[in-house]
């Protein structure tokens, strides 16, 4: 039962993180870099918790994807701070990686 709860919480963190990244992409597209940065910061918090949970569950492959997504989020946030539209593609990379992790979770 505890493992089921952890898996459910992990899925919620991953979904919330992905939603925040997608919201950031919309904000970047709308040239609202301040809002994009806030969404990316929200994603970073959720995905940091998800990474810790993956680590405790011993899911190293998914952990690596989440860590890579976090690095893309960091890049996107730096670019957004410089009002750089290419932040959108870095956020897109992160969203794709998170979708892959969610697909892996769904197959468990």
DAKA-V789132 format. One record per residue. RES is the residue in one small letter. SS is DSSP state (h for helix, s for strand, l for the rest). Layout:
RES	SS
RES	SS
This chain:
x	l
x	h
x	h
x	h
x	h
x	h
x	h
x	h
x	h
x	h
x	h
x	h
x	h
x	h
x	h
x	h
x	h
x	h
x	h
x	h
x	h
x	h
x	h
x	h
x	h
x	h
x	h
x	h
x	h
x	l
x	l
x	l
x	h
x	h
x	h
x	h
x	h
x	h
x	h
x	h
x	h
x	h
x	h
x	h
x	h
x	h
x	h
x	h
x	h
x	h
x	h
x	h
x	h
x	h
x	h
x	h
x	h
x	l
x	l
x	h
x	h
x	h
x	h
x	h
x	h
x	h
x	h
x	h
x	h
x	h
x	h
x	h
x	h
x	h
x	h
x	h
x	h
x	h
x	h
x	h
x	h
x	l
x	l
x	l
x	l
x	l
x	h
x	h
x	h
x	h
x	h
x	h
x	h
x	h
x	h
x	h
x	h
x	h
x	h
x	h
x	h
x	h
x	h
x	h
x	h
x	h
x	l
x	l
